[in-house]
Amino acid sequence: MNTPSLDRRGFLALGVGALAVAAAPPLLRPRERWVRRTVPSMGTLATFAIATRFEPAAHHALDAAVAELRRVESLMTRFRADSDIGRVNRSRPGAAVTVSPETAEVVRDALMWARDTEGRFDPGLARLSELWDPHPGARPPAAFDVEALTETPPWRALELGGDPGAPWLRRHTTAAALDLGGIAKGYGVDRAAAALEATGVRSALVNVGGDLMALGTGPGGRPWRIGVRDPERPDEVLTVLDVEDRAVATSGDYLRGFDHEGRRYHHLLDPATGRPHRPRFRSITIEAPTVRSADAAATAAFALGDDGPQFLPQRAGLRIVHRG
C-alpha cells in the first residue's frame, strides 16, 4: 500500500464506485493509446481500458468482453423475470427450478460464504433489498415488515441440488429470495476478463461499479495504480494500491443509499437485524486472485465488522488492503 502522491486529476475516470485508476500517459509505449469503453451493466457502469497499438483488435476484444458480462447478467440478475434468479424468486416455495451450471456454481459459493460467516453474508436477501431500495423519496420500512423477513435466516431456506449438468434451486419460504449482488458482479468481471484474455489481450482493466480486475501490468510494464476513494470526499483518493494481475473490490456505506430525517441509510444490510450495518468503519477494500472472491470477501468483511480481519486471512489469497 502506498501513500497517495497524485491528486484527483491524476486518475482516469474509469467507471463509478469506490475505485479509481491512476493515469500515466507518459508511460505508454510508442504508438500505443488507450482504448476504452463504458456500458451500463449489472445496475451500474461497466468500464474497460486497454493500452494497445492495434485499435481494431482492441475493439474486437471489448465486444467479446461486453457480450460475456451481459451474458452473465442475463443469467444471474434478480431484475429480470426470465433470468435463472428471476425464475427462482417467482417460484412457489418447495418447487425445484432448473438453472444453469454457472448459476449453480455461483450460488454454491455464496452459500459457502453464508455458512462460513454464520449468515452475515446472505445471498437470500432480495426481499429485504426491495424493502430498503434507495429510490428517490425512500424511507425506512415498517419494523413489522422487516421482522417478517428476518425471523429465519433467508439463506437457510435456500437449497441447491440436482446433477452437475442439470442443477436446480429451491426456496422453502416466500421470505427467501436470491440476490447475488455481493458475488455475481465479481463473477461477471472475471468472465469478461477471461474473454479479453481469450482474444490475446494481456494488459487491461475491467471495472464494474468498483469490482475491478487488473490484467497483467499497466503501461510501460509497471503495476496498475488503483486509488481507493475517500468515503467522506468521493472526489479524493485515500490511498493508492500497486496491482498486477489481481482483483480488487470495495464495499462501503457511501456507494448507494438514501437520507431520511437527517439520517443516512445505506444498502448493505445486516441479515440479523434486517437493517443497514453500522460497523466502526465506512469501507473495506480486498485484494484477491479473482473478482468473485474479492467481491464476496469485501461484502462479508463489511458485514463482519471488527471480526472481518480475523476471519478473512483464513481464505487463501485474500488480503485486506484498506479499511477506513
LOKOLGU-541046 format. One record per atom (N, C-alpha, C): x negated, y negated, z; residue in three letters. Coordinates in steps of 0.2 Angstrom, whole numbers, padded with zeros to 4 digits, always signed. Example, Ala and Ser with C-alpha at 12.3 -4.5 7.8 and 13.67 -1.06 7.14 Angstrom:
2
-0066+0028+0039ala
-0062+0022+0039ala
-0066+0016+0039ala
-0064+0011+0035ser
-0068+0005+0036ser
-0064+0000+0039ser
This chain:
324
-0004+0006+0000met
+0000+0000+0000met
-0004-0006+0000met
-0003-0011-0004asn
-0007-0017-0005asn
-0003-0023-0002asn
-0007-0028+0000thr
-0004-0034+0002thr
-0002-0038-0005thr
+0004-0041-0005pro
+0006-0044-0011pro
+0001-0050-0013pro
-0001-0050-0020ser
-0005-0055-0022ser
-0002-0059-0028ser
+0004-0057-0030leu
+0007-0060-0035leu
+0014-0063-0033leu
+0016-0069-0036asp
+0022-0072-0034asp
+0027-0069-0039asp
+0034-0071-0038arg
+0039-0068-0042arg
+0038-0068-0049arg
+0035-0074-0051arg
+0034-0074-0059arg
+0029-0069-0061arg
+0025-0066-0057gly
+0020-0061-0059gly
+0023-0054-0060gly
+0030-0054-0060phe
+0033-0047-0061phe
+0038-0047-0067phe
+0038-0041-0070leu
+0043-0040-0075leu
+0050-0040-0073leu
+0055-0043-0076ala
+0062-0042-0075ala
+0064-0035-0077ala
+0062-0030-0074leu
+0064-0023-0076leu
+0070-0020-0072leu
+0076-0022-0074gly
+0081-0020-0070gly
+0083-0023-0064gly
+0088-0020-0061val
+0091-0023-0054val
+0089-0018-0049val
+0090-0020-0043gly
+0089-0016-0037gly
+0083-0018-0033gly
+0080-0014-0029ala
+0076-0016-0024ala
+0068-0016-0026ala
+0067-0014-0033leu
+0060-0014-0035leu
+0059-0018-0041leu
+0053-0021-0042ala
+0051-0025-0047ala
+0044-0022-0050ala
+0043-0023-0056val
+0037-0021-0059val
+0032-0026-0061val
+0026-0026-0058ala
+0021-0031-0060ala
+0019-0031-0067ala
+0019-0037-0070ala
+0017-0038-0077ala
+0009-0040-0077ala
+0006-0037-0082ala
-0001-0038-0083ala
-0002-0039-0090ala
+0000-0044-0094pro
-0001-0044-0101pro
-0008-0044-0103pro
-0013-0047-0100pro
-0020-0046-0102pro
-0023-0039-0102pro
-0019-0034-0099leu
-0022-0028-0099leu
-0019-0023-0104leu
-0015-0026-0108leu
-0013-0022-0114leu
-0018-0021-0119leu
-0019-0015-0122arg
-0024-0014-0127arg
-0023-0018-0133arg
-0028-0019-0137pro
-0027-0022-0144pro
-0021-0019-0148pro
-0017-0024-0150arg
-0011-0022-0155arg
-0006-0019-0151arg
-0007-0018-0144glu
-0001-0015-0140glu
+0004-0020-0138glu
+0010-0018-0137arg
+0015-0023-0135arg
+0020-0019-0131arg
+0024-0023-0127trp
+0029-0020-0123trp
+0035-0018-0128trp
+0038-0012-0127val
+0045-0011-0130val
+0049-0009-0124val
+0055-0013-0123arg
+0059-0012-0118arg
+0066-0012-0120arg
+0070-0009-0116arg
+0077-0008-0117arg
+0081-0008-0110arg
+0087-0011-0110thr
+0091-0011-0104thr
+0098-0009-0106thr
+0101-0004-0103val
+0108-0002-0105val
+0112-0001-0098val
+0118-0002-0098pro
+0122+0000-0092pro
+0123+0007-0092pro
+0122+0010-0086ser
+0122+0017-0084ser
+0123+0018-0077ser
+0127+0023-0075met
+0127+0025-0068met
+0129+0020-0063met
+0133+0015-0065gly
+0136+0010-0061gly
+0131+0004-0060gly
+0125+0004-0064thr
+0120-0001-0063thr
+0117-0002-0070thr
+0111-0005-0070leu
+0107-0006-0076leu
+0102-0001-0076leu
+0101+0002-0082ala
+0095+0007-0083ala
+0090+0003-0088ala
+0084+0002-0085thr
+0079-0001-0089thr
+0073+0003-0091thr
+0070+0002-0097phe
+0065+0006-0099phe
+0059+0002-0102phe
+0053+0003-0101ala
+0047+0000-0104ala
+0042+0004-0106ala
+0040+0004-0112ile
+0034+0007-0115ile
+0029+0003-0117ile
+0023+0003-0116ala
+0017-0001-0119ala
+0015+0004-0125ala
+0015+0001-0131thr
+0014+0005-0137thr
+0011+0001-0142thr
+0007+0005-0147arg
+0005+0002-0153arg
+0010+0004-0159arg
+0015+0008-0157phe
+0019+0011-0163phe
+0026+0010-0161phe
+0029+0004-0162glu
+0035+0002-0160glu
+0041+0007-0163glu
+0041+0009-0169pro
+0046+0013-0171pro
+0047+0020-0167pro
+0041+0023-0166ala
+0041+0029-0162ala
+0043+0027-0155ala
+0042+0022-0152ala
+0044+0020-0145ala
+0052+0019-0145ala
+0055+0016-0150his
+0062+0015-0150his
+0065+0022-0151his
+0062+0027-0155his
+0065+0034-0155his
+0065+0037-0149his
+0059+0036-0145ala
+0059+0039-0138ala
+0064+0036-0134ala
+0065+0030-0134leu
+0070+0027-0130leu
+0077+0029-0131leu
+0079+0030-0138asp
+0085+0033-0140asp
+0086+0040-0136asp
+0081+0044-0136ala
+0082+0050-0133ala
+0083+0050-0126ala
+0079+0045-0122ala
+0079+0044-0115ala
+0086+0042-0113ala
+0089+0037-0117val
+0095+0034-0115val
+0101+0039-0116val
+0100+0043-0121ala
+0105+0049-0123ala
+0105+0054-0117ala
+0099+0055-0114glu
+0099+0060-0109glu
+0101+0058-0102glu
+0100+0051-0101leu
+0103+0048-0095leu
+0110+0048-0095leu
+0113+0046-0101arg
+0120+0046-0102arg
+0124+0053-0101arg
+0120+0058-0104arg
+0122+0065-0103arg
+0123+0067-0096arg
+0118+0066-0092val
+0118+0067-0085val
+0124+0063-0082val
+0125+0057-0083glu
+0130+0053-0081glu
+0137+0056-0082glu
+0138+0059-0088ser
+0144+0062-0091ser
+0146+0068-0087ser
+0141+0071-0084leu
+0142+0077-0080leu
+0144+0076-0073leu
+0140+0071-0070met
+0140+0070-0063met
+0143+0064-0060met
+0146+0059-0064thr
+0149+0053-0061thr
+0156+0055-0058thr
+0157+0052-0053arg
+0164+0053-0050arg
+0169+0048-0053arg
+0167+0044-0057phe
+0171+0039-0060phe
+0174+0041-0067phe
+0173+0047-0069arg
+0176+0050-0075arg
+0180+0056-0073arg
+0187+0056-0075ala
+0191+0062-0073ala
+0189+0068-0077ala
+0185+0068-0083asp
+0183+0074-0086asp
+0176+0076-0085asp
+0172+0073-0080ser
+0166+0075-0078ser
+0167+0081-0074ser
+0161+0085-0072asp
+0161+0090-0068asp
+0164+0088-0061asp
+0161+0082-0059ile
+0163+0080-0052ile
+0170+0077-0052ile
+0172+0074-0057gly
+0179+0071-0058gly
+0184+0077-0057gly
+0182+0083-0061arg
+0187+0088-0061arg
+0187+0091-0054arg
+0182+0092-0051val
+0182+0095-0044val
+0186+0090-0039val
+0185+0084-0040asn
+0188+0079-0035asn
+0196+0079-0036asn
+0198+0081-0042arg
+0205+0081-0044arg
+0208+0087-0043arg
+0204+0092-0041ser
+0207+0099-0040ser
+0211+0100-0033ser
+0215+0105-0033arg
+0218+0106-0026arg
+0214+0110-0022arg
+0214+0109-0015pro
+0210+0112-0011pro
+0210+0120-0011pro
+0204+0123-0011gly
+0204+0130-0012gly
+0203+0132-0019gly
+0204+0128-0024ala
+0203+0130-0031ala
+0196+0130-0033ala
+0193+0135-0036ala
+0187+0135-0039ala
+0186+0132-0046ala
+0182+0127-0047val
+0181+0123-0053val
+0175+0125-0056val
+0175+0128-0062thr
+0168+0129-0066thr
+0165+0123-0067thr
+0158+0123-0066val
+0154+0117-0068val
+0148+0119-0071val
+0144+0115-0074ser
+0138+0116-0077ser
+0133+0118-0073ser
+0128+0123-0075pro
+0122+0125-0070pro
+0118+0119-0068pro
+0118+0113-0072glu
+0114+0107-0070glu
+0118+0104-0064glu
+0124+0103-0064thr
+0128+0100-0059thr
+0127+0105-0052thr
+0128+0111-0053ala
+0127+0116-0048ala
+0120+0115-0044ala
+0115+0114-0048glu
+0108+0113-0046glu
+0108+0107-0041glu
+0111+0102-0044val
+0110+0095-0040val
+0114+0096-0034val
+0120+0099-0034val
+0125+0100-0028val
+0121+0104-0023val
+0118+0109-0026arg
+0115+0114-0021arg
+0109+0110-0017arg
+0105+0106-0021asp
+0100+0102-0017asp
+0103+0097-0012asp
+0109+0094-0014ala
+0112+0089-0010ala
+0115+0093-0004ala
+0118+0099-0004leu
+0120+0102+0002leu
+0114+0104+0006leu
+0108+0106+0003met
+0102+0107+0007met
+0100+0101+0011met
+0100+0095+0008trp
+0099+0089+0012trp
+0104+0088+0017trp
+0110+0090+0016ala
+0115+0089+0021ala
+0114+0093+0027ala
+0113+0100+0026arg
+0111+0104+0031arg
+0105+0102+0035arg
+0100+0100+0032asp
+0093+0099+0035asp
+0094+0092+0039asp
+0098+0088+0037thr
+0099+0082+0041thr
+0105+0082+0046thr
+0108+0088+0046glu
+0114+0089+0051glu
+0119+0084+0049glu
+0120+0083+0042gly
+0126+0079+0039gly
+0125+0072+0039gly
+0119+0069+0041arg
+0118+0062+0040arg
+0117+0060+0032arg
+0115+0065+0028phe
+0115+0064+0021phe
+0121+0069+0019phe
+0127+0066+0016asp
+0133+0070+0015asp
+0135+0068+0008asp
+0135+0073+0003pro
+0137+0072-0004pro
+0145+0073-0004pro
+0149+0073+0001gly
+0156+0074+0001gly
+0160+0067+0003gly
+0157+0061+0002leu
+0159+0055+0005leu
+0163+0051+0000leu
+0165+0054-0006ala
+0169+0050-0011ala
+0175+0046-0008ala
+0179+0049-0004arg
+0185+0046-0002arg
+0183+0040+0003arg
+0178+0041+0007leu
+0176+0036+0011leu
+0173+0030+0007leu
+0169+0032+0002ser
+0166+0027-0003ser
+0172+0023-0006ser
+0177+0026-0008glu
+0183+0022-0011glu
+0186+0018-0006glu
+0186+0020+0001leu
+0189+0015+0006leu
+0185+0009+0007leu
+0178+0010+0006trp
+0173+0004+0008trp
+0171+0001+0001trp
+0174+0002-0004asp
+0172-0001-0011asp
+0171-0008-0010asp
+0165-0011-0012pro
+0164-0018-0011pro
+0166-0022-0017pro
+0173-0022-0018his
+0175-0026-0024his
+0177-0033-0021his
+0178-0038-0026pro
+0180-0044-0024pro
+0186-0044-0019pro
+0186-0048-0014gly
+0191-0048-0009gly
+0191-0042-0004gly
+0186-0038-0004ala
+0186-0032+0000ala
+0186-0034+0007ala
+0189-0029+0011arg
+0189-0030+0019arg
+0189-0023+0022arg
+0186-0022+0028pro
+0186-0016+0031pro
+0192-0012+0031pro
+0192-0006+0030pro
+0198-0002+0030pro
+0201-0001+0037pro
+0207+0001+0038ala
+0210+0003+0044ala
+0206+0008+0048ala
+0206+0008+0054ala
+0202+0013+0058ala
+0205+0020+0057ala
+0212+0021+0057phe
+0215+0027+0056phe
+0214+0030+0050phe
+0213+0026+0044asp
+0211+0029+0038asp
+0204+0032+0038asp
+0199+0028+0041val
+0193+0031+0042val
+0192+0037+0046val
+0196+0037+0052glu
+0196+0043+0056glu
+0198+0049+0053glu
+0203+0048+0048ala
+0206+0054+0045ala
+0201+0058+0040ala
+0196+0054+0038leu
+0191+0056+0033leu
+0185+0059+0037leu
+0184+0058+0043thr
+0178+0060+0047thr
+0180+0065+0052thr
+0186+0067+0053glu
+0187+0072+0058glu
+0183+0079+0057glu
+0182+0081+0051thr
+0177+0086+0049thr
+0172+0084+0044thr
+0166+0085+0045pro
+0161+0083+0041pro
+0162+0085+0034pro
+0163+0081+0029pro
+0165+0082+0022pro
+0161+0088+0019pro
+0154+0087+0020trp
+0150+0092+0016trp
+0151+0099+0018trp
+0154+0100+0024arg
+0155+0107+0027arg
+0162+0110+0023arg
+0165+0106+0020ala
+0171+0108+0016ala
+0170+0109+0009ala
+0164+0109+0007leu
+0162+0110+0000leu
+0158+0117-0001leu
+0160+0120-0006glu
+0157+0127-0007glu
+0155+0128-0014glu
+0149+0131-0015leu
+0146+0132-0021leu
+0145+0139-0022leu
+0148+0142-0028gly
+0147+0149-0029gly
+0147+0151-0036gly
+0148+0157-0038gly
+0148+0160-0044gly
+0141+0162-0047gly
+0140+0164-0053asp
+0134+0167-0056asp
+0130+0161-0058asp
+0123+0162-0059pro
+0119+0156-0061pro
+0121+0153-0068pro
+0124+0157-0072gly
+0126+0155-0079gly
+0133+0152-0079gly
+0137+0153-0073ala
+0144+0151-0073ala
+0146+0149-0066ala
+0143+0144-0063pro
+0144+0142-0056pro
+0151+0139-0055pro
+0153+0138-0049trp
+0159+0135-0048trp
+0158+0131-0041trp
+0162+0126-0040leu
+0163+0122-0034leu
+0170+0122-0032leu
+0170+0122-0025arg
+0177+0122-0022arg
+0177+0117-0016arg
+0182+0114-0015arg
+0183+0109-0009arg
+0189+0112-0005arg
+0188+0113+0001his
+0193+0116+0005his
+0198+0111+0009his
+0196+0104+0008thr
+0201+0099+0011thr
+0201+0094+0006thr
+0207+0090+0007thr
+0208+0084+0002thr
+0203+0078+0004thr
+0201+0079+0011ala
+0196+0073+0013ala
+0189+0074+0010ala
+0187+0080+0008ala
+0181+0081+0005ala
+0181+0080-0003ala
+0177+0075-0005ala
+0177+0074-0012ala
+0169+0072-0014ala
+0167+0075-0019leu
+0160+0074-0021leu
+0158+0067-0023leu
+0153+0064-0020asp
+0149+0058-0023asp
+0142+0059-0023asp
+0139+0060-0029leu
+0132+0062-0029leu
+0128+0056-0030leu
+0130+0050-0028gly
+0127+0044-0029gly
+0120+0044-0026gly
+0119+0047-0021gly
+0112+0047-0017gly
+0107+0052-0020gly
+0109+0056-0026ile
+0104+0061-0028ile
+0105+0061-0036ile
+0111+0061-0039ala
+0111+0062-0046ala
+0108+0056-0050ala
+0108+0050-0048lys
+0105+0045-0051lys
+0097+0046-0052lys
+0094+0049-0047gly
+0087+0051-0047gly
+0086+0057-0052gly
+0091+0061-0052tyr
+0090+0067-0057tyr
+0091+0064-0064tyr
+0095+0060-0065gly
+0096+0057-0072gly
+0089+0053-0074gly
+0086+0050-0069val
+0080+0046-0071val
+0074+0052-0073val
+0074+0057-0069asp
+0069+0062-0070asp
+0071+0065-0077asp
+0077+0066-0079arg
+0078+0069-0086arg
+0077+0064-0091arg
+0078+0058-0090ala
+0076+0053-0095ala
+0069+0052-0096ala
+0065+0053-0091ala
+0058+0053-0091ala
+0055+0059-0095ala
+0058+0064-0093ala
+0056+0071-0097ala
+0058+0070-0105ala
+0063+0066-0106ala
+0065+0065-0113ala
+0059+0061-0117ala
+0057+0056-0113leu
+0051+0052-0116leu
+0045+0056-0117leu
+0043+0060-0112glu
+0038+0065-0112glu
+0038+0069-0118glu
+0044+0072-0119ala
+0045+0077-0125ala
+0044+0074-0132ala
+0045+0067-0132thr
+0043+0064-0139thr
+0036+0061-0139thr
+0032+0063-0134gly
+0025+0061-0134gly
+0023+0055-0130gly
+0028+0052-0127val
+0026+0046-0123val
+0022+0048-0116val
+0017+0045-0115arg
+0013+0047-0109arg
+0013+0042-0104arg
+0015+0036-0106ser
+0014+0030-0101ser
+0021+0026-0102ser
+0025+0026-0097ala
+0031+0022-0097ala
+0034+0021-0090ala
+0039+0017-0090leu
+0043+0016-0084leu
+0050+0017-0085leu
+0054+0020-0081val
+0061+0021-0081val
+0064+0019-0074val
+0068+0014-0074asn
+0071+0011-0068asn
+0078+0011-0068asn
+0082+0014-0064val
+0089+0014-0064val
+0091+0011-0057val
+0093+0005-0057gly
+0095+0002-0051gly
+0090+0003-0045gly
+0084+0003-0046gly
+0079+0004-0040gly
+0077+0011-0039gly
+0079+0016-0043asp
+0076+0023-0043asp
+0072+0023-0049asp
+0065+0024-0048leu
+0060+0022-0053leu
+0055+0028-0054leu
+0054+0030-0060met
+0048+0034-0062met
+0043+0031-0066met
+0037+0031-0064ala
+0031+0028-0067ala
+0027+0034-0070ala
+0028+0034-0077leu
+0025+0040-0081leu
+0017+0038-0082leu
+0013+0042-0080gly
+0006+0041-0082gly
+0003+0035-0078gly
-0001+0031-0081thr
-0004+0025-0079thr
-0001+0019-0083thr
-0002+0013-0080gly
+0000+0007-0083gly
-0005+0005-0089gly
-0003-0001-0091pro
-0008-0004-0096pro
-0015-0004-0094pro
-0019-0003-0099gly
-0026-0003-0098gly
-0029+0003-0093gly
-0024+0008-0092gly
-0026+0014-0088gly
-0026+0013-0081gly
-0024+0007-0079arg
-0023+0006-0072arg
-0017+0008-0069arg
-0016+0009-0062pro
-0010+0011-0059pro
-0004+0005-0061pro
+0002+0008-0061trp
+0008+0003-0061trp
+0008+0000-0055trp
+0010-0007-0055arg
+0011-0010-0049arg
+0018-0012-0047arg
+0021-0009-0042ile
+0028-0009-0041ile
+0029-0013-0035ile
+0033-0018-0035gly
+0034-0023-0030gly
+0041-0021-0026gly
+0041-0021-0020val
+0047-0020-0016val
+0050-0026-0014val
+0056-0028-0016arg
+0059-0034-0014arg
+0060-0035-0007arg
+0060-0041-0005asp
+0062-0043+0002asp
+0069-0043+0003asp
+0072-0039+0008pro
+0079-0039+0009pro
+0082-0046+0011pro
+0078-0050+0014glu
+0081-0057+0016glu
+0080-0062+0010glu
+0075-0061+0005arg
+0075-0065+0000arg
+0073-0061-0006arg
+0078-0058-0010pro
+0078-0054-0015pro
+0074-0056-0021pro
+0073-0063-0022asp
+0068-0065-0027asp
+0061-0065-0025asp
+0059-0063-0019glu
+0052-0062-0017glu
+0050-0055-0016glu
+0044-0054-0016val
+0041-0047-0015val
+0038-0046-0009val
+0040-0041-0005leu
+0037-0040+0002leu
+0030-0036+0001leu
+0029-0031-0003thr
+0023-0028-0003thr
+0023-0025-0011thr
+0017-0023-0012val
+0016-0020-0019val
+0012-0013-0019val
+0015-0008-0022leu
+0013-0002-0022leu
+0009+0000-0029leu
+0003+0003-0028asp
+0000+0006-0034asp
+0002+0013-0036asp
+0005+0014-0041val
+0009+0021-0043val
+0006+0024-0049val
+0005+0030-0049glu
+0003+0034-0055glu
+0007+0040-0056glu
+0011+0041-0061asp
+0014+0047-0062asp
+0018+0050-0056asp
+0021+0045-0053arg
+0025+0046-0047arg
+0032+0043-0047arg
+0036+0045-0042ala
+0043+0042-0042ala
+0043+0038-0036ala
+0047+0032-0036val
+0049+0028-0030val
+0056+0026-0030val
+0059+0026-0024ala
+0066+0025-0023ala
+0067+0021-0017ala
+0071+0016-0016thr
+0073+0012-0010thr
+0080+0012-0009thr
+0082+0013-0002ser
+0089+0012+0000ser
+0089+0006+0005ser
+0094+0002+0004gly
+0094-0004+0008gly
+0101-0006+0009gly
+0102-0010+0014asp
+0109-0013+0016asp
+0111-0019+0012asp
+0106-0022+0008tyr
+0107-0028+0004tyr
+0109-0027-0003tyr
+0109-0021-0006leu
+0110-0020-0013leu
+0117-0020-0015leu
+0122-0018-0011arg
+0129-0018-0013arg
+0133-0019-0006arg
+0138-0023-0006gly
+0142-0024+0000gly
+0147-0030-0001gly
+0150-0032+0005phe
+0154-0037+0005phe
+0154-0041+0012phe
+0156-0047+0012asp
+0157-0051+0018asp
+0164-0052+0020asp
+0165-0051+0026his
+0172-0052+0029his
+0172-0055+0036his
+0175-0061+0037glu
+0175-0064+0043glu
+0168-0065+0047glu
+0163-0067+0042gly
+0157-0068+0045gly
+0152-0062+0046gly
+0154-0056+0044arg
+0150-0051+0045arg
+0149-0047+0038arg
+0143-0044+0037arg
+0141-0041+0031arg
+0142-0033+0032arg
+0146-0030+0027tyr
+0147-0023+0027tyr
+0144-0020+0020tyr
+0139-0016+0021his
+0136-0013+0015his
+0138-0006+0013his
+0136-0003+0008his
+0139+0003+0005his
+0136+0009+0008his
+0131+0009+0012leu
+0128+0015+0014leu
+0131+0017+0021leu
+0135+0023+0020leu
+0140+0024+0026leu
+0137+0030+0030leu
+0138+0029+0037asp
+0137+0034+0042asp
+0142+0040+0042asp
+0141+0046+0040pro
+0146+0051+0040pro
+0149+0052+0046pro
+0145+0051+0052ala
+0148+0052+0058ala
+0153+0047+0060ala
+0153+0041+0058thr
+0157+0036+0060thr
+0162+0034+0055thr
+0160+0035+0048gly
+0164+0033+0043gly
+0163+0026+0041gly
+0158+0023+0044arg
+0157+0015+0044arg
+0149+0014+0041arg
+0148+0008+0039pro
+0141+0007+0037pro
+0136+0008+0042pro
+0130+0011+0040his
+0125+0012+0045his
+0122+0006+0048his
+0119+0006+0054arg
+0116+0000+0057arg
+0109+0002+0060arg
+0105+0004+0056pro
+0098+0005+0058pro
+0094-0002+0060pro
+0089-0001+0063arg
+0085-0007+0065arg
+0081-0010+0059arg
+0081-0007+0054phe
+0078-0009+0048phe
+0083-0010+0042phe
+0081-0014+0037arg
+0086-0015+0032arg
+0085-0012+0025arg
+0079-0009+0024ser
+0077-0005+0018ser
+0072+0000+0020ser
+0071+0005+0016ile
+0066+0010+0016ile
+0064+0013+0009ile
+0058+0013+0008thr
+0055+0015+0001thr
+0051+0021+0002thr
+0053+0026-0003ile
+0050+0033-0003ile
+0046+0034-0009ile
+0040+0037-0009glu
+0037+0039-0015glu
+0037+0047-0015glu
+0038+0050-0021ala
+0039+0057-0021ala
+0037+0059-0028ala
+0036+0066-0029pro
+0035+0069-0036pro
+0040+0068-0041pro
+0046+0068-0038thr
+0052+0067-0043thr
+0057+0062-0040thr
+0060+0059-0045val
+0065+0053-0043val
+0071+0056-0039val
+0073+0062-0041arg
+0078+0066-0037arg
+0077+0066-0030arg
+0071+0069-0028ser
+0069+0069-0021ser
+0068+0063-0018ser
+0065+0058-0022ala
+0064+0051-0019ala
+0071+0048-0017ala
+0075+0049-0022asp
+0082+0046-0021asp
+0086+0049-0015asp
+0086+0055-0014ala
+0089+0059-0009ala
+0085+0057-0002ala
+0079+0057-0002ala
+0075+0056+0004ala
+0076+0049+0006ala
+0076+0044+0002ala
+0077+0037+0004ala
+0084+0036+0007ala
+0089+0039+0004thr
+0096+0039+0007thr
+0096+0042+0014thr
+0093+0048+0014ala
+0093+0052+0020ala
+0089+0048+0026ala
+0083+0045+0024ala
+0079+0042+0029ala
+0083+0035+0031ala
+0087+0032+0027phe
+0091+0026+0030phe
+0096+0029+0034phe
+0099+0034+0033ala
+0104+0037+0037ala
+0101+0039+0044ala
+0095+0042+0044leu
+0092+0045+0050leu
+0090+0039+0054leu
+0089+0033+0051gly
+0086+0028+0055gly
+0080+0029+0058gly
+0079+0028+0065asp
+0072+0029+0068asp
+0070+0036+0068asp
+0074+0041+0066asp
+0072+0048+0066asp
+0069+0049+0059asp
+0070+0045+0054gly
+0068+0047+0047gly
+0061+0048+0047gly
+0056+0044+0049pro
+0049+0045+0049pro
+0047+0052+0051pro
+0050+0054+0057gln
+0048+0061+0059gln
+0051+0067+0055gln
+0057+0066+0052phe
+0059+0071+0048phe
+0056+0072+0041phe
+0055+0066+0037leu
+0053+0066+0030leu
+0046+0070+0029leu
+0041+0069+0034pro
+0034+0072+0032pro
+0035+0080+0032pro
+0040+0083+0034gln
+0041+0090+0033gln
+0043+0092+0026gln
+0044+0087+0022arg
+0046+0088+0015arg
+0039+0087+0011arg
+0037+0092+0007ala
+0031+0092+0003ala
+0031+0086-0002ala
+0026+0082-0002gly
+0025+0077-0007gly
+0029+0071-0006gly
+0033+0070+0000leu
+0036+0064+0001leu
+0032+0059+0006leu
+0033+0053+0005arg
+0029+0048+0009arg
+0033+0042+0009arg
+0034+0040+0016ile
+0037+0033+0017ile
+0032+0028+0015ile
+0033+0023+0011val
+0028+0018+0009val
+0030+0011+0011val
+0036+0011+0013his
+0038+0004+0016his
+0044+0005+0020his
+0045+0001+0025arg
+0051+0001+0029arg
+0051-0006+0032arg
+0057-0010+0031gly
+0057-0017+0034gly
+0064-0019+0034gly
